[in-house]
Amino acid sequence: MRIKILGDCYYCVSGLPLSLPDHAINCVRMGLDMCRAIRKLRAATGVDINMRVGVHSGSVLCGVIGLQKWQYDVWSHDVTLANHMEAGGVPGRVHITGATLALLAGAYAVEDAAMEHRDPYLRELGEPTYLVIDPRAEEEDEKGTAGGLLSSLEGPKMRPSLLMTRYLESWGAAKPFAHLSHLESPVSTSTPLPEKALASFSPQWSLDRSRTPRGLDDDLDTGDAKFFQVIEQLNSQKQWRQSKDFNPLTLYFRKKELEKEYRLSALPAFKYYAACTFLVFLSNFIIQMLVTNRPPALAITYSITFLLFLLLLFVCFSEHLTRCVLKGPKMLHWLPALSGLVATRPGLRVALGTATILLVFVMAIPSLFFLPAASNCPFGVLNVSSMAFNISWELPGSLPLISVPYSMHCCVLGFLSCSLFLHMSFELKLLLLLLWLGASCSLFLHSHAWLSDCLIARLYPDPSDSRPGVLKEPKLMGAISFFIFFFTLLVLARQNEYYCRLDFLWKKKLRQEQEETETMENLTRLLLENVLPAHVAPQFIGQNRRNEDLYHQSYECVCVLFASVPDFKEFYSESNINHEGLECLRLLNEIIADFDELLSKPKFSGVEKIKTIGSTYMAATGLNATSGQDAQQDAERSCSHLGTMVEFAVALGSKLDVINKHSFNNFRLRVGLNHGPVVAGVIGAQKPQYDIWGNTVNVASRMESTGVLGKIQVTEETARVLQSLGYTCYSRGIIKVKGKGQLCTYFLNTDLARTGPPSATLG
């Protein structure tokens, strides 16, 4: 497990989270493979690079500290020893302790490490250390391997940097956040399941992908197949028919809350159901006007019914009259709200729908209301042979006899009106259909059956003529039509109820999945922004970046801060009293978390936390600027953010004072500042991290390590800029800085520096 990257130092452990019996062998094998890979890279590119590896086995305390830029880390004295094993190692060899050698159980041959290769800490420790002998070192032919690779990459004609890039690509090295680069692809955004979103961060997936050059393509193909499989399942009706969300008999949802939500859900389409019912009513009206004699009572009845329907349609479509109503008097401004009231009130919708259907039922047979319930047919007793051409088709009540079949057709249209309200409950539709079936059959088979007999008598006046079959009689055919329409519409109502509930369930689940997906996307974004700066995270989400395009950015003026609590090393101990260092770690987390809280303040919005290294806090300002922007501005303006960093350093000291007060400690802060050009980027195939590199960073680190407790040490160039910003600096003098020689440094005169007056101010 890789813990972190510290500059050019790769820091990893084996045996976490579960202890492994062969963790020492794993670490040594990985160290040997690293050295072998570096040798191949050196041979292929001509770049003079080497690697030191230090391995130590022991106990650690692991955890996550801080509020921003969370870092999983391990702490213990054994970790410190492992660090010194690397520092005191030999390039190209794996340096191990006696504890690690005991766990190797003879798996590798070793030799004693020479004393001149050991650092002061190891020399003071006085314990023997060993160098592992790589069993493959003598067998491998570096020139042959590298030569073959160089020829395939056209090596001699390429620049070393380009050759190194091609060489790394030939290994199939994975790029950081490559699987998050293409948000428009189905694999990254269209997967609605949270497990899919979380799987994109799987370390094992990244590990498998990085082992072979074709690993990424294979994973993408697999992701595409799984994506289309999910879509096919969502579109499959079979999946829903097997759903356990509703009762297959009553179609009620098993969850009462879901059933209540379905019945109380809004129905904007109700107005269209009412409009279609009006068309059925209008059809009946036209039929009645064409086949009857239009008595005055019928005209009055239809006039009243028309007014009722127009009122209903006005209420349902009142929202479309908003502009017209708003131009009128204020007392009418409430009218457009009636449409929304009908759409959102289930009780009102049911009442209006039922009343509309009943109105259509009644108006399907108004002409029959003006006839007696039972009457003798006038055509059954007349001498048909002598009076055939003098007999009228008129019946008592001015109803043409020929209109009887059309009255049955109007009844059929009445059945149809009941099925137009799609979201009406099946039980109510069943009740209305039964009511209309009973009423229609009672009219034409009982009370007004004589109309059918009279029509037959009129069509077949001669008793000697053969009368039609039973199935051709109007009343029987009408009854059969009524029953056919009843059962057909009943089946359609049942099916419609099923699909309405299914549609509601599908939309409900879709909304839930969308919310879960949105939540996971937001969580992913937040997690990514907690790993990367806010201006860097969008480079990996929402843009179609190529996998080989690693993020990097150059800055001309960045202020780098290293703030450490050196006293914490002496404070840290592993004993039963503090639960093997747990309480010490808890205090360190409190310190780092309080430091992170300062970043949320508006005045420190330009401060970017880079990482924590033990008890050292690393931050920078000036990383928000666009590349090249600083070079176009004057030096004073481009480096104005140095003042923000100074204020941040002072705030860190104040936070530490508060912690000391509550924890009864006397920790003091040691701060180093430097400014200048840096290169920022994201590195690593697993646990990618944002970092900055350059001489500016190295000098800032030296300013902290060679500094004085309670003071802020800066370089001469940084002191001049700070003086131009109104700060006072005084000279410390010439000090020896590792890797930099003799440097003249300065202390910043702030509240953090509490150790006496300045001795010599700058300038």
C-alpha positions in Angstrom: 0.0 0.0 0.0 1.5 3.3 -1.1 1.2 5.8 1.7 2.5 9.0 0.0 5.1 10.6 -2.2 7.5 12.9 -0.6 9.3 14.7 -3.4 11.2 11.9 -5.1 10.7 9.5 -2.2 8.2 6.7 -2.7 6.8 5.7 0.7 4.8 2.4 1.0 4.1 -0.4 3.5 3.1 -4.0 3.4 0.9 -5.7 6.0 -2.0 -3.2 6.1 -4.8 -3.4 6.9 -4.3 -7.1 7.6 -1.0 -8.5 8.8 0.6 -10.7 6.2 3.1 -13.5 7.0 5.2 -12.6 4.0 5.0 -8.8 4.2 8.8 -8.5 4.6 9.4 -10.6 1.4 6.8 -8.5 -0.4 8.6 -5.2 0.5 12.1 -6.6 -0.4 10.8 -8.0 -3.7 9.1 -4.7 -4.6 12.3 -2.8 -3.7 14.4 -5.1 -6.0 11.9 -4.6 -8.8 12.0 -0.8 -8.3 15.8 -0.9 -8.6 15.6 -3.1 -11.6 13.1 -0.8 -13.3 15.2 2.2 -12.6 18.3 0.5 -14.1 16.3 -0.3 -17.3 15.0 3.3 -17.5 18.6 4.6 -17.0 19.8 2.3 -19.8 17.0 3.2 -22.1 17.0 7.0 -21.7 20.6 7.7 -20.7 19.4 9.7 -17.7 21.7 9.2 -14.7 19.2 8.2 -12.0 19.4 5.8 -9.2 17.3 4.5 -6.3 17.9 3.8 -2.7 15.5 1.5 -0.8 15.2 1.1 2.9 13.1 -1.6 4.5 12.3 -2.2 8.2 9.7 -4.4 9.9 7.9 -3.3 13.0 4.7 -2.0 14.5 2.9 1.2 13.3 -0.1 3.3 14.2 -2.2 4.2 11.2 -4.9 6.8 10.7 -6.3 9.8 8.8 -5.7 13.3 10.1 -6.9 16.8 9.1 -10.0 18.4 7.7 -8.8 19.1 4.2 -6.5 17.1 1.9 -7.1 14.0 4.0 -4.1 11.7 4.2 -3.8 8.2 5.4 -0.5 7.9 7.2 1.4 5.7 9.6 3.4 6.7 12.7 5.8 5.0 15.0 9.5 4.9 15.9 9.8 2.0 13.4 8.6 4.3 10.6 11.4 6.8 11.6 13.9 3.9 11.5 12.7 2.9 8.0 13.2 6.5 6.8 16.8 6.5 8.0 17.4 3.1 6.4 16.6 4.7 3.1 18.8 7.7 3.8 21.7 5.5 4.8 21.3 3.0 2.0 23.3 2.3 -1.1 22.0 3.3 -4.6 20.6 0.3 -6.5 20.5 -1.9 -3.4 17.8 -2.7 -0.8 18.9 -1.8 2.7 17.2 -3.9 5.5 17.4 -4.1 9.3 18.0 -7.2 11.4 14.3 -7.4 12.1 13.5 -7.6 8.4 16.3 -10.2 7.8 14.8 -12.5 10.5 11.4 -12.4 8.7 12.9 -13.1 5.3 13.8 -16.6 6.5 16.6 -17.0 4.0 14.6 -16.0 1.0 17.3 -13.7 -0.2 21.1 -13.6 0.2 22.4 -10.6 2.1 25.7 -8.9 2.9 26.7 -6.6 5.8 26.2 -2.9 5.0 29.5 -0.9 5.2 29.6 1.6 8.0 30.5 4.5 5.7 27.1 4.1 4.0 25.1 4.6 7.2 23.7 7.9 8.4 24.4 9.3 11.9 21.1 8.0 13.3 22.0 4.4 12.3 25.5 4.8 13.5 24.2 6.0 16.9 21.7 3.2 17.0 24.6 0.7 16.6 22.6 -2.1 15.2 23.8 -4.1 12.1 22.1 -3.6 8.8 22.3 -5.5 5.6 22.1 -5.2 1.8 20.0 -7.6 -0.2 21.7 -9.3 -3.2 19.4 -9.3 -6.2 19.4 -12.9 -7.6 18.5 -11.6 -11.1 21.3 -8.9 -11.3 23.8 -11.3 -12.9 21.3 -13.0 -15.2 19.7 -9.9 -16.8 21.3 -8.3 -19.9 20.6 -4.7 -19.5 22.2 -3.7 -22.8 20.2 -6.2 -24.8 16.9 -5.5 -23.1 17.4 -1.8 -23.4 18.8 -2.0 -26.9 15.7 -3.9 -28.2 13.4 -1.4 -26.5 15.4 1.5 -27.9 15.2 0.2 -31.4 11.4 -0.2 -31.1 11.0 3.3 -29.8 13.4 5.0 -32.3 15.5 5.9 -29.3 18.7 7.4 -30.7 16.7 10.0 -32.6 14.5 11.2 -29.7 15.1 13.6 -26.9 15.7 11.9 -23.6 12.4 13.4 -22.1 10.3 12.1 -25.0 12.1 8.7 -24.9 11.4 8.4 -21.2 7.7 9.1 -21.9 7.6 6.5 -24.6 9.4 4.0 -22.4 6.9 4.6 -19.6 4.0 4.1 -22.0 5.5 0.8 -23.1 5.1 -0.4 -19.5 1.4 0.4 -19.7 1.7 2.8 -16.8 -1.7 4.1 -15.7 -2.4 7.9 -15.7 -4.0 9.5 -12.6 -7.8 9.8 -12.7 -7.8 8.3 -16.3 -11.1 6.6 -15.6 -12.7 10.0 -14.6 -11.5 11.8 -17.7 -14.4 11.1 -20.0 -17.6 12.0 -18.2 -19.6 11.6 -21.4 -18.8 7.9 -21.7 -21.3 5.4 -20.4 -18.8 3.9 -18.0 -18.3 7.1 -16.0 -21.6 8.9 -15.9 -24.5 6.7 -17.0 -24.1 4.1 -14.4 -26.9 4.8 -11.9 -25.8 2.4 -9.2 -23.7 3.7 -6.3 -21.6 0.5 -6.3 -20.5 1.4 -9.9 -19.5 4.9 -8.8 -17.5 3.6 -5.9 -15.9 0.9 -8.0 -14.3 3.6 -10.1 -12.0 4.3 -7.1 -11.1 0.7 -6.6 -7.3 0.4 -6.0 -7.4 -3.2 -7.3 -8.9 -2.0 -10.6 -6.2 0.5 -11.0 -3.6 -2.0 -10.1 -4.8 -4.6 -12.6 -5.1 -1.9 -15.3 -1.5 -0.8 -14.8 0.0 -4.2 -15.2 -0.6 -4.6 -18.9 -0.8 -2.1 -21.7 -4.2 -3.5 -22.8 -5.7 -3.5 -19.4 -7.5 -0.2 -19.9 -9.2 -1.3 -23.1 -10.3 -4.6 -21.6 -11.8 -2.8 -18.6 -13.6 -0.3 -20.9 -15.0 -3.1 -23.0 -16.2 -4.9 -19.9 -17.8 -1.6 -18.6 -19.6 -1.1 -21.9 -21.1 -4.6 -21.8 -22.2 -4.1 -18.2 -23.7 -0.7 -19.0 -25.8 -2.0 -21.9 -26.9 -5.0 -19.8 -28.2 -2.6 -17.2 -30.1 -0.6 -19.8 -31.6 -3.8 -21.2 -32.8 -4.8 -17.8 -34.4 -1.4 -17.2 -36.3 -1.6 -20.5 -37.4 -5.2 -19.9 -41.1 -5.5 -18.9 -40.3 -8.9 -17.4 -38.3 -7.3 -14.7 -41.3 -5.2 -13.6 -43.8 -8.0 -13.9 -41.8 -9.8 -11.3 -41.6 -6.8 -9.1 -42.5 -7.2 -5.5 -43.5 -3.6 -5.1 -47.2 -4.1 -5.7 -49.9 -6.8 -5.1 -50.5 -8.8 -8.4 -54.2 -9.2 -7.6 -55.3 -5.7 -6.4 -52.3 -3.9 -8.0 -52.0 -1.9 -4.8 -48.5 -1.0 -3.7 -47.4 -3.1 -0.7 -46.0 0.0 1.0 -48.8 2.2 2.3 -46.7 5.3 1.9 -46.1 4.5 -1.8 -49.8 3.8 -2.3 -50.8 7.1 -0.7 -48.2 9.0 -2.7 -49.6 7.4 -5.9 -53.2 8.4 -5.2 -52.3 11.9 -4.1 -49.9 12.5 -7.0 -50.7 15.4 -9.3 -52.4 14.7 -12.7 -51.8 17.6 -15.1 -53.4 15.5 -17.9 -56.8 15.5 -16.3 -57.9 18.4 -18.5 -57.2 16.4 -21.7 -59.3 13.5 -20.3 -62.2 16.0 -19.8 -61.7 17.4 -23.4 -61.9 13.8 -24.9 -65.0 13.1 -22.9 -66.5 16.3 -24.3 -65.8 15.0 -27.8 -67.8 11.8 -27.0 -70.6 13.9 -25.7 -70.5 16.0 -28.9 -70.7 12.9 -31.0 -73.8 11.8 -29.1 -75.3 15.2 -29.6 -74.7 15.1 -33.4 -76.3 11.6 -33.6 -79.3 12.7 -31.6 -79.8 15.8 -33.7 -79.6 13.9 -37.0 -81.9 11.0 -36.2 -84.5 12.5 -34.0 -87.2 15.2 -34.5 -85.5 17.5 -31.9 -88.3 18.2 -29.6 -88.0 21.4 -27.5 -87.4 19.5 -24.3 -84.4 17.8 -25.9 -83.0 21.1 -27.0 -83.3 22.6 -23.5 -81.6 19.5 -22.0 -78.6 19.7 -24.3 -78.3 23.4 -23.8 -77.9 23.0 -20.0 -75.5 20.1 -20.5 -73.4 22.2 -22.9 -73.1 24.9 -20.3 -72.0 22.4 -17.7 -69.3 21.0 -20.1 -68.1 24.5 -21.0 -67.8 25.4 -17.4 -65.8 22.2 -16.7 -63.4 22.9 -19.6 -63.0 26.5 -18.5 -61.9 25.3 -15.1 -59.6 22.7 -16.5 -57.9 25.0 -19.0 -58.0 28.2 -17.0 -54.3 28.3 -16.7 -54.0 29.1 -20.4 -56.1 32.3 -19.8 -53.6 33.7 -17.4 -52.5 36.6 -19.7 -56.0 37.6 -20.5 -57.2 37.4 -16.9 -54.3 39.4 -15.5 -55.2 42.2 -17.8 -58.7 42.3 -16.3 -60.0 43.3 -12.9 -58.1 41.9 -9.8 -61.1 40.1 -8.5 -60.7 37.6 -11.4 -57.0 36.9 -10.9 -57.8 33.8 -8.9 -59.3 32.0 -12.0 -56.1 30.6 -13.5 -55.4 28.8 -10.2 -58.5 26.6 -10.7 -56.6 24.5 -13.3 -53.8 23.7 -10.8 -56.3 23.1 -8.1 -58.0 20.4 -10.2 -54.7 18.8 -11.2 -53.4 18.6 -7.6 -56.5 17.7 -5.6 -57.3 14.0 -6.0 -60.7 14.2 -4.4 -61.8 17.1 -6.7 -60.6 15.2 -9.7 -62.5 12.0 -8.8 -65.7 14.0 -8.2 -65.4 16.0 -11.5 -64.5 12.9 -13.5 -67.4 10.8 -12.1 -69.9 13.6 -12.7 -68.6 14.1 -16.2 -69.0 10.4 -17.0 -72.5 10.2 -15.5 -73.5 13.3 -17.5 -72.4 11.5 -20.7 -74.3 8.4 -19.6 -77.5 10.4 -19.1 -77.2 12.4 -22.4 -76.6 9.2 -24.4 -80.3 8.3 -24.3 -82.3 11.5 -23.6 -84.7 10.8 -26.5 -85.9 7.6 -24.7 -86.9 9.7 -21.7 -89.8 11.3 -23.7 -91.3 7.9 -24.5 -93.5 5.8 -22.2 -91.8 3.0 -20.4 -94.1 0.5 -22.1 -96.4 0.9 -25.1 -98.1 -1.1 -27.8 -96.5 -1.0 -31.2 -98.9 0.8 -33.7 -97.7 -1.5 -36.5 -98.7 -4.8 -35.1 -102.5 -4.5 -35.6 -102.7 -2.7 -38.9 -103.6 -4.1 -42.3 -100.2 -3.8 -43.8 -101.2 -4.8 -47.3 -103.6 -1.8 -47.7 -101.8 0.8 -45.5 -98.1 0.0 -46.2 -97.4 3.3 -47.9 -99.5 5.4 -45.5 -97.8 4.4 -42.2 -95.2 6.7 -40.8 -92.0 5.7 -38.9 -93.0 8.1 -36.1 -93.6 6.7 -32.6 -95.5 8.3 -29.7 -93.4 11.2 -28.4 -92.1 12.2 -31.9 -89.2 9.6 -32.0 -88.5 8.0 -35.4 -88.4 4.3 -35.1 -85.3 4.2 -37.2 -83.4 6.0 -34.4 -83.6 2.9 -32.1 -80.3 1.3 -33.3 -78.6 4.8 -33.1 -79.6 5.0 -29.4 -77.8 1.8 -28.8 -74.7 3.2 -30.5 -74.9 6.2 -28.2 -75.0 3.8 -25.3 -71.8 2.2 -26.6 -70.1 5.6 -26.8 -71.2 6.0 -23.2 -69.1 2.9 -22.3 -66.2 4.5 -24.1 -66.3 7.7 -22.1 -65.6 5.7 -18.9 -62.3 4.5 -20.2 -61.0 8.0 -21.2 -59.9 8.9 -17.7 -56.8 6.8 -17.7 -55.6 7.5 -14.1 -59.0 6.8 -12.6 -58.9 3.8 -10.2 -59.9 0.4 -11.6 -62.5 0.0 -8.8 -64.4 3.2 -9.7 -64.3 2.4 -13.4 -65.7 -1.1 -12.6 -68.5 0.5 -10.6 -69.4 3.0 -13.3 -69.2 0.3 -16.1 -71.5 -2.0 -14.1 -73.9 0.8 -13.5 -74.1 1.7 -17.2 -74.3 -1.9 -18.3 -77.2 -2.5 -15.9 -79.0 0.7 -17.1 -78.5 0.0 -20.8 -79.7 -3.6 -20.5 -82.7 -2.6 -18.4 -83.7 0.0 -21.1 -83.4 -2.1 -24.2 -84.2 -5.6 -22.8 -87.0 -4.7 -20.3 -88.6 -1.3 -20.1 -88.1 -0.3 -23.8 -87.9 -3.7 -25.3 -91.1 -3.0 -27.3 -89.0 -0.6 -29.5 -87.0 -3.5 -30.9 -90.1 -5.6 -31.4 -91.9 -2.7 -33.1 -88.9 -2.1 -35.4 -89.0 -5.8 -36.4 -92.7 -5.6 -37.0 -92.3 -2.5 -39.2 -89.5 -4.1 -41.2 -91.4 -7.4 -41.6 -95.1 -6.5 -41.9 -96.3 -9.7 -43.6 -96.7 -12.5 -41.1 -96.1 -15.0 -43.9 -92.6 -13.6 -44.4 -89.8 -15.3 -42.5 -88.8 -13.3 -39.5 -85.0 -12.6 -38.7 -83.0 -14.9 -36.4 -82.6 -14.1 -32.8 -79.1 -12.7 -33.2 -80.4 -10.2 -35.7 -82.9 -8.6 -33.3 -81.8 -5.1 -32.2 -82.3 -5.6 -28.5 -80.3 -8.8 -28.4 -77.5 -7.4 -30.6 -77.5 -4.3 -28.5 -77.2 -6.3 -25.3 -74.4 -8.4 -26.8 -72.6 -5.2 -27.9 -73.0 -3.8 -24.4 -71.4 -6.9 -22.8 -68.6 -7.0 -25.3 -67.7 -3.4 -24.7 -68.1 -3.9 -20.9 -65.6 -6.8 -20.8 -63.2 -5.2 -23.3 -63.1 -1.9 -21.5 -62.8 -3.7 -18.2 -59.7 -5.6 -19.4 -58.3 -2.3 -20.8 -59.0 -0.6 -17.5 -57.1 -3.3 -15.6 -54.2 -3.1 -18.0 -54.2 0.7 -17.9 -54.2 0.6 -14.1 -51.2 -1.7 -14.2 -49.2 0.4 -16.5 -50.1 3.7 -14.7 -48.9 2.2 -11.5 -45.9 0.8 -13.3 -45.1 4.2 -14.8 -45.4 5.8 -11.4 -43.1 3.1 -9.9 -40.6 3.4 -12.7 -40.4 7.2 -12.4 -40.1 6.9 -8.6 -37.2 4.5 -8.9 -35.7 6.5 -11.7 -35.8 9.6 -9.5 -34.2 7.7 -6.6 -31.5 6.4 -8.9 -30.9 9.9 -10.3 -30.7 11.3 -6.8 -28.3 8.5 -5.8 -26.2 9.1 -8.9 -26.2 12.8 -8.3 -25.3 12.2 -4.7 -22.4 9.9 -5.7 -21.2 12.4 -8.3 -21.3 15.2 -5.8 -19.5 13.0 -3.3 -17.0 12.0 -5.9 -16.4 15.6 -6.8 -16.1 16.6 -3.1 -13.6 13.7 -2.5 -11.6 14.7 -5.6 -11.6 18.4 -4.6 -10.4 17.3 -1.1 -7.4 15.6 -2.8 -6.8 18.2 -5.5 -7.1 22.0 -5.4 -10.4 23.5 -6.5 -8.8 24.9 -9.7 -7.2 21.5 -10.6 -10.1 19.2 -10.0 -12.1 20.4 -13.0 -9.2 19.3 -15.2 -10.1 15.7 -14.4 -13.9 16.0 -14.3 -16.0 17.4 -17.0 -13.3 17.6 -19.7 -12.4 15.2 -22.5 -8.8 14.9 -21.6 -6.6 12.3 -23.2 -5.2 9.7 -20.8 -1.6 10.6 -21.6 -2.1 14.2 -20.7 -0.9 14.6 -17.2 -1.8 17.8 -15.4 1.1 20.2 -14.9 1.4 23.9 -14.5 4.3 26.3 -14.1 4.1 29.4 -11.9 6.5 32.3 -11.8 5.8 33.5 -8.2 4.6 31.1 -5.5 5.1 31.5 -1.8 5.8 28.2 -0.1 5.4 27.6 3.7 6.7 24.9 5.9 5.5 25.0 9.4 6.5 22.3 11.9 6.1 21.5 15.5 9.5 20.0 16.3 8.6 19.4 19.9 6.0 16.8 18.9 8.8 14.3 18.1 9.9 14.3 21.7 6.3 14.4 22.8 5.4 11.3 20.8 5.8 8.1 22.7 4.4 4.6 22.6 3.3 3.3 26.0 0.3 1.7 27.7 -0.5 5.1 29.2 -1.2 6.7 25.8 -2.5 3.5 24.2 0.6 2.9 22.2 0.8 6.5 20.8 -2.9 6.8 20.0 -3.4 9.8 22.3 -0.4 11.5 20.8 -1.8 11.0 17.4 -5.2 12.4 18.6 -3.4 15.6 19.6 -1.6 15.8 16.3 -4.9 15.5 14.5 -6.4 18.3 16.6 -3.4 20.5 15.7 -3.7 19.7 12.0 -7.5 20.1 12.0 -7.3 23.5 13.7 -4.7 24.5 11.1 -7.1 23.3 8.3 -10.0 25.4 9.8 -8.1 28.5 8.9 -8.3 27.7 5.2 -12.1 28.2 5.3 -11.7 31.8 6.2 -12.2 34.2 3.3 -8.9 36.0 3.8 -7.0 32.7 3.4 -8.9 31.5 0.4 -5.8 31.9 -1.7 -3.8 29.5 0.6 -3.6 26.0 -0.7 -2.7 23.1 1.6 -0.3 20.8 -0.1 0.2 18.1 2.4 1.4 17.2 5.9 4.6 15.4 6.6 4.5 14.1 10.2 4.1 17.2 12.2 5.1 19.5 9.4 2.4 21.5 7.6 3.1 22.5 3.9 1.1 25.2 2.1 1.4 27.6 -0.7 -0.1 30.7 -2.2 -0.1 32.0 -5.8 -1.3 28.7 -7.3 -4.7 30.1 -8.3 -3.2 32.4 -11.0 -3.2 31.3 -14.6 0.0 30.1 -16.0 2.0 33.0 -17.4 -0.3 35.6 -15.8 2.3 36.5 -13.1 4.9 37.2 -15.8 2.7 39.9 -17.3 2.3 41.8 -14.1 4.8 43.8 -12.1 6.8 42.0 -9.5 5.1 43.8 -6.5 1.6 42.9 -7.7 2.4 39.4 -8.7 3.9 38.6 -5.3 1.3 40.4 -3.2 0.0 37.0 -2.0 3.2 36.8 0.2 1.4 39.0 2.7 -1.5 36.5 2.9 1.0 33.7 3.6 2.6 35.7 6.4 -0.8 36.3 8.0 -1.5 32.6 7.7 1.7 31.7 9.4 0.8 34.1 12.3 -2.6 32.5 12.5 -1.0 29.1 12.7 1.0 30.2 15.7 -2.1 31.7 17.4 -4.0 28.4 16.8 -1.1 26.5 18.4 -1.1 28.8 21.4 -4.8 28.0 22.0 -4.1 24.2 21.7 -1.2 24.6 24.2 -3.6 26.3 26.6 -6.1 23.5 26.6 -3.7 20.6 26.4 -1.2 22.0 29.0 1.7 21.8 26.5 4.3 24.2 25.3 4.6 23.5 21.6 6.1 26.1 19.4 6.0 26.6 15.7 9.0 26.8 13.4 8.2 28.4 10.1 10.2 28.7 6.9 9.1 30.8 3.9 10.4 31.2 0.4 9.0 32.4 -2.9 9.8 31.9 -6.5 9.0 29.7 -9.5 7.6 26.2 -9.1 6.1 23.4 -11.2 2.8 22.0 -10.0 1.3 18.7 -11.1 -0.6 15.5 -10.3 1.5 12.3 -10.1 0.9 8.7 -9.3 -1.3 6.0 -10.8 -2.7 5.0 -7.4 -3.6 7.6 -4.8 -2.7 10.5 -7.2 -1.6 13.6 -5.3 -1.1 17.2 -6.2 2.3 18.5 -5.4 4.8 21.3 -6.3 8.4 20.9 -7.1 11.4 23.2 -7.7 14.3 24.9 -5.9 11.8 27.3 -4.3 10.2 24.3 -2.4 13.6 22.9 -1.4 14.8 26.2 0.0 11.5 26.8 1.8 11.9 23.4 3.5 15.5 24.3 4.5 14.3 27.6 5.9 12.0 25.6 8.2 14.5 22.8 9.2 17.3 25.4 9.9 14.9 27.8 11.6 14.3 28.8 15.2 11.3 27.9 17.3 8.8 30.7 17.4 10.2 32.5 14.4 9.6 32.8 10.7 12.8 32.4 8.7 12.9 33.7 5.1 15.5 34.1 2.4 16.9 37.5 1.4 14.8 37.8 -1.7 11.6 37.0 0.2 12.6 39.5 2.9 12.9 42.3 0.3 9.5 41.5 -1.1 7.9 41.4 2.4 9.6 44.7 3.2 8.0 46.3 0.2 4.6 45.0 1.5 5.1 46.7 4.8 6.7 44.0 6.9 9.9 44.3 8.9 12.7 41.7 8.7 15.9 41.6 10.5 19.0 39.7 9.5 19.9 36.4 11.1 23.3 36.2 9.4 25.0 33.6 7.2 24.0 30.0 7.9 24.9 26.7 6.3 22.0 25.2 4.3 22.3 21.6 3.2 22.6 21.4 -0.6 22.6 25.2 -0.9 25.8 26.3 0.8 26.0 29.5 2.7 22.8 31.6 2.7 22.0 34.9 4.3 18.6 34.5 6.0 16.2 36.8 7.8 13.6 36.6 10.5 10.3 38.2 10.1 9.2 40.6 12.8 5.7 39.4 13.7 3.8 38.5 16.8 5.0 34.9 16.1 8.6 36.0 16.8 8.6 36.5 20.5 12.3 36.4 21.2 13.7 39.9 21.6 14.2 43.0 19.4 15.5 42.9 15.9 19.3 43.1 15.6 19.6 44.4 12.0 16.8 45.3 9.7 16.9 44.7 6.0 18.1 47.7 4.0 
